[in-house]
Amino acid sequence: MTFLALAYIAGTFLGSLAGAFFVMTHIGFWVGIGFLIGTTLSVYLSVIFSIIVCNTVSFVFLKITAQEVVDYLNEIST
């Protein structure tokens, strides 16, 4: 599972770099840098939003804490 996550991260990172290079060569250097910063910020914000939604749903609807969710997910993944 760890190798799968690392491969996905590497693939998305390389894809972002390739996209930034494409934008840099066809539009402009600063636009390419903006593309790279924008994609990085988008990933961070989507992960943070997913964590907040998971914690809120588990607390409001299931009445369990975040640690209990992590323990349950760890239990079913092994």
Protein Blocks (a to p, Z undefined) as FASTA:
>chain_A
ZZmmmmmmmmmmmmmmmmmmmmmmmnomklmmmmmmmmmmmmmmmmmmmmmmmmmmmmmm
nopafklmmmmmmmmmZZ
